[in-house]
Each structure stands twice: as C-alpha cells, then as structure tokens.
C-alpha cells in the first residue's frame, strides 16, 4: 500500500480529538459526498474485504507515540522525578524512535526519553496547547432562546498556538493521491468534529507527500499508531503473552443526517496507539471494520491498526 504523510495547521479551537477512526469517518463521508453513493459503498466494501484505507492518529510534527512496553525497574532508575516524567510521556521524536525500533526494550527506551526530556528542557521547548472548559448557555429547541434560568453546560475545548503543527499517516491502494487531496479539501470546507458549524475544528492542510515510515528491517513485533480493536485471529497470532497495551472506552457518534435521529454508536473498547504486539507472522494490517455498532445496519466502525514493524527484546 502507498503511504502518505498529511500535515496540517489548526486555525481554531477543537472539541473532537484527532483520532484514527474519526479521521477515517471523514474519509468515508467525503467518498459519498464527492463521488456519489456507488463510490462510497465501494470504499466501505474495500475496507471490509481486505483492502482497507489505514489512517493513523494525528501527532505533533516530527513525533510518534511512545511505545507501550514492559517497565523493568532497575538500579539505574534512581531519580524519581525524571522517572515520572518518562512515564507521563505521550510522544517521542521520530529520530529517537529510529534508535529503538530495532531493539525495543525498556532500559534503552528509558535512556532515549531521558535525553529527549533533557534536550527539551535545555532548549526551553514549549508546546502551546491548552485544554479549557468553556461554559455555554443551554438553548431551547422550541424557542431557540435561553430558558431564562441560567442553565449552563461546559465543553472541553483544546486551543493550539500558532507554532503547533500536526500530521497523520494514510495508507491506501483504493484511493489515489489526487483523491486523498480532494478529501482533505472536503474536510477543510466542512470543518472537523463537534461544533464545526460554528467555527470549531477549522483546519488548513499544508502538504501531502509520499512517506516512508520508520520500521525495523528485522521485526518480530508491531507498534500501532492508530487506536484499534484486534480480531481473534490477531490475538491468536501473538507470540505467547508478549503484548503490551493500554485500553480505553470510546463512545463514538455518527455524523451527517444520521445524527439527527440517533447520533450514538455502541460504546467500544479500543487499544491505544503505541500498543505493541509480538507476533508469529507479520501482516500489512491488523484489526477490523465493525458492523452492528448502530441501529442503522449500514453504519460501520473503523478499528484497524496502522502497524509499524519493530523488534522487541523479549
């Protein structure tokens, strides 16, 4: 599959996180809206039948998720403060991931992340990203005004500084580069995520380029850079009990006209990006497209891993 790196800037606050399944959902909607129902259904069918379009989570420019790997406590870990900083670390520089992808084990990862933290401290690296609770008035759907009783509710919004740029990866045999560019333009025009109609999720895509992701030449495992739900076959393919992951429950929603009647999908438990699986045999993709997630049987849920091949030292 051809791999592309998509870079973008954020021109407003956002409510919806830039996660793989939501980004893929916009790709699916764009296929229907740009090229019609027939093409949209062909896109969904391709994803169901072994030719998925893989989409990663979005990350700060130049970064990947920190691999979730078994922590080995040794005598080398003496300073509790730096240990806590490493444990909280969500992202690491791509060039530092290159240093551990062929020998992914805790002591080496710890050393690389400590040096990265020290380098950022020395150079006063600051991410201008802040999440705030924004209070709003509740509007009556009958009168389109406030009730007069001061009913308020809070929304978590993320604000990005002008220096923050993000990227995500796309891999597809179904879509051409030109079609992906058209989809990105669709997302720019429609806005991304919740409250796009009032200006939230305003994005500007700055580039799409062919991209070679950093991977081990002698792998025995993979790290996912998307959230995903493994199949039984994926779990049977795990080498022993060598898998390291974090899970979270997501409450996905549908978009478009479907949201007017029943906006909620069933809650689902995902494995987080950064999860690592030692496998017996390698595949181009893991995970699945889920059916039966909504009252409308035509609605599906993207839950594929976007795998990077690595070699773990276990």
C-alpha positions in Angstrom: 0.0 0.0 0.0 1.2 3.5 -0.7 1.8 5.6 2.4 1.4 9.4 2.7 2.1 11.9 5.3 -0.6 14.6 5.7 0.5 17.8 7.5 -2.0 20.5 8.8 -2.4 23.6 10.9 -5.2 24.3 13.3 -7.0 27.7 12.9 -9.5 27.5 15.8 -10.1 25.6 19.0 -11.2 22.0 18.7 -13.5 19.7 20.6 -13.1 16.4 18.9 -9.6 14.6 19.2 -7.7 13.8 16.0 -8.1 10.0 16.4 -7.9 7.5 13.6 -11.5 6.3 13.5 -12.8 9.9 13.3 -10.4 10.9 10.6 -11.3 7.7 8.6 -15.0 8.6 9.1 -14.4 11.9 7.3 -12.7 10.0 4.5 -15.8 7.8 4.2 -18.2 10.7 4.2 -16.1 12.5 1.6 -16.3 9.5 -0.7 -20.1 9.6 -0.6 -20.4 13.4 -0.9 -17.7 13.9 -3.6 -18.1 10.9 -5.9 -21.6 9.6 -5.0 -23.2 6.7 -3.3 -21.8 4.0 -5.5 -18.2 5.0 -4.9 -18.9 5.5 -1.2 -20.2 1.9 -0.9 -17.2 0.6 -2.8 -14.9 2.4 -0.3 -16.7 0.7 2.6 -16.7 -2.7 0.9 -13.0 -2.5 0.2 -12.3 -1.8 3.9 -14.4 -4.8 4.8 -12.9 -7.1 2.3 -9.2 -7.0 2.7 -8.2 -3.6 1.1 -8.5 -1.1 3.9 -7.5 2.5 3.8 -5.4 2.8 7.0 -5.4 6.2 8.9 -3.3 6.9 11.9 -4.0 9.2 14.9 -2.6 12.7 14.4 0.6 13.7 16.2 2.8 16.8 16.7 5.0 17.4 13.7 8.1 15.2 14.0 6.7 12.9 16.7 5.3 9.4 17.1 3.6 7.8 20.1 5.8 6.4 22.9 5.8 2.6 22.6 3.9 1.0 25.4 6.4 -1.6 26.6 7.0 -3.5 29.8 8.7 -1.4 32.5 11.7 -3.0 34.1 12.7 -1.4 37.3 16.5 -1.5 37.7 19.1 0.2 39.9 19.7 2.7 37.2 16.3 4.4 37.8 17.3 6.5 40.9 15.8 9.9 40.2 12.0 9.6 40.8 11.2 12.9 39.1 12.7 12.0 35.8 11.2 8.5 36.0 7.7 10.1 36.5 8.3 12.4 33.5 9.2 9.5 31.3 6.1 7.6 32.5 3.9 10.5 31.5 5.5 10.9 28.1 3.0 10.5 25.3 5.1 11.4 22.2 8.7 10.9 21.2 10.8 12.3 18.3 10.7 10.2 15.2 14.6 10.3 15.1 14.6 8.8 18.6 12.1 6.2 17.7 14.6 5.2 14.9 17.1 4.5 17.7 14.9 1.9 19.5 12.8 0.3 16.7 15.4 -2.5 16.2 15.9 -3.1 19.9 12.8 -2.1 21.7 13.2 -2.8 25.4 12.6 -0.6 28.5 16.1 0.3 29.5 17.0 1.6 26.1 13.7 3.4 25.6 14.1 5.0 29.1 17.6 6.3 28.2 16.4 7.8 24.9 13.4 9.5 26.5 15.5 10.9 29.4 17.9 12.5 26.9 14.9 13.8 24.9 13.4 15.4 28.0 16.8 17.0 29.0 17.2 18.4 25.5 13.8 19.9 25.5 14.4 21.5 29.0 17.8 22.8 27.8 16.2 24.4 24.7 13.1 25.5 26.5 10.8 23.6 24.2 7.2 24.7 24.9 4.0 23.2 23.4 1.4 25.9 23.0 -1.5 23.6 23.6 -4.1 24.1 26.4 -7.4 22.5 27.2 -10.1 24.6 28.9 -13.7 24.1 29.9 -15.8 26.6 28.1 -19.2 27.4 29.6 -22.2 27.8 27.3 -25.9 28.6 27.7 -28.4 25.9 27.0 -30.7 26.8 24.1 -34.3 25.6 24.0 -35.1 23.7 20.7 -38.6 25.1 20.8 -37.9 28.8 21.2 -34.2 28.9 20.1 -33.5 31.1 23.1 -32.2 30.6 26.6 -34.7 29.4 29.2 -34.0 32.4 31.5 -32.9 30.2 34.4 -29.2 30.4 33.7 -28.8 26.8 32.6 -25.1 26.3 31.7 -23.1 23.4 30.5 -19.4 23.0 30.0 -17.5 21.9 26.8 -13.8 20.8 26.8 -12.0 22.7 24.1 -8.4 22.5 23.0 -6.6 25.6 22.0 -3.4 25.4 19.8 -0.7 28.0 19.5 0.4 29.2 16.1 3.6 27.2 16.3 1.8 23.9 16.6 1.6 21.7 13.5 0.2 18.2 13.3 0.4 15.3 10.9 -1.2 11.9 10.3 -0.4 9.0 8.0 -2.6 7.4 5.3 -2.0 4.1 3.6 -4.3 3.0 0.7 -4.4 1.1 -2.5 -8.1 2.1 -3.0 -7.6 5.9 -3.0 -5.1 7.8 -5.3 -3.1 10.7 -4.0 -5.4 13.1 -6.0 -8.5 11.6 -4.4 -6.9 12.0 -0.9 -6.2 15.6 -1.7 -9.9 16.1 -2.7 -10.9 14.5 0.6 -8.6 16.9 2.6 -10.2 19.8 0.8 -13.7 18.5 1.8 -12.6 18.3 5.5 -11.2 21.9 5.2 -14.6 23.1 3.9 -16.8 21.2 6.3 -14.7 21.6 9.4 -13.6 18.8 11.7 -15.5 17.3 14.6 -18.1 18.7 17.0 -19.5 22.2 16.5 -17.8 22.6 13.1 -20.9 24.6 12.1 -19.9 27.4 14.5 -16.3 27.5 13.6 -14.6 24.8 15.7 -12.2 22.4 14.1 -11.1 24.8 11.4 -8.1 23.1 9.7 -5.6 24.1 6.9 -3.9 21.2 5.2 -0.4 22.3 4.2 1.1 19.2 2.4 0.6 15.6 1.4 3.7 13.7 0.5 4.9 10.2 -0.1 6.2 8.9 3.2 8.4 6.1 4.4 7.5 5.2 8.0 10.4 4.2 10.3 10.3 0.4 10.7 12.6 -2.4 11.7 14.4 -4.4 9.0 14.3 -7.5 11.2 11.0 -7.3 13.0 9.3 -9.7 15.5 6.5 -7.3 16.6 4.5 -4.2 15.6 3.5 -1.0 17.2 0.2 0.6 16.2 0.0 4.3 15.5 -3.8 4.2 15.5 -6.3 3.1 18.1 -7.6 -0.4 17.2 -9.6 -3.4 18.2 -7.9 -6.7 17.4 -9.7 -9.7 16.0 -9.5 -13.2 17.4 -7.0 -14.1 14.7 -4.8 -11.2 15.7 -4.7 -12.4 19.3 -4.1 -16.0 18.2 -1.1 -14.6 16.2 0.5 -13.1 19.3 3.8 -14.8 20.3 3.0 -16.1 23.8 1.8 -13.4 26.2 4.0 -10.8 24.7 1.7 -7.9 24.1 1.8 -4.5 25.9 -1.2 -2.2 25.6 -3.5 0.3 27.3 -7.2 0.3 26.7 -9.9 3.0 26.8 -13.6 3.0 26.2 -14.9 5.2 23.4 -18.5 6.4 22.8 -18.4 7.0 19.0 -21.0 9.2 17.3 -22.3 9.2 13.7 -22.3 12.3 11.6 -24.3 13.9 8.8 -28.1 13.4 8.6 -27.8 10.2 10.8 -27.0 12.3 13.8 -30.5 13.9 13.6 -32.3 10.7 14.7 -29.7 8.5 16.5 -26.3 10.1 17.0 -24.8 7.4 19.2 -23.0 4.2 18.3 -22.4 1.5 20.9 -19.5 2.0 23.3 -16.4 0.2 22.3 -13.1 -0.7 24.0 -10.0 0.2 22.0 -6.4 -0.4 22.4 -4.4 2.8 22.4 -1.9 3.9 19.8 1.5 2.9 21.0 0.4 -0.6 21.9 3.0 -3.3 21.0 2.3 -6.9 19.9 5.0 -9.5 19.4 3.6 -11.7 16.6 4.3 -15.1 14.9 3.7 -13.8 11.4 3.5 -10.3 10.0 0.6 -8.8 8.1 0.0 -5.5 6.3 -2.8 -4.6 8.8 -4.5 -5.9 11.9 -7.9 -5.1 13.4 -11.2 -4.8 11.7 -14.2 -2.9 10.4 -17.0 -3.5 12.9 -20.7 -4.0 11.9 -23.7 -3.8 14.2 -22.5 -0.7 16.1 -25.6 1.4 15.4 -29.3 1.0 15.0 -28.7 1.5 11.2 -27.1 -1.7 9.9 -25.2 0.2 7.2 -23.1 2.2 9.7 -19.7 0.7 10.5 -16.8 1.5 12.8 -13.2 1.7 11.8 -10.9 -0.2 14.2 -7.8 -1.1 12.2 -4.3 -0.9 13.5 -1.8 1.2 11.5 1.2 -1.0 12.2 4.9 -0.1 12.3 7.3 -3.1 12.4 9.6 -3.2 15.4 11.9 -5.7 17.1 11.3 -6.2 20.8 14.0 -7.5 23.1 11.8 -10.1 24.8 
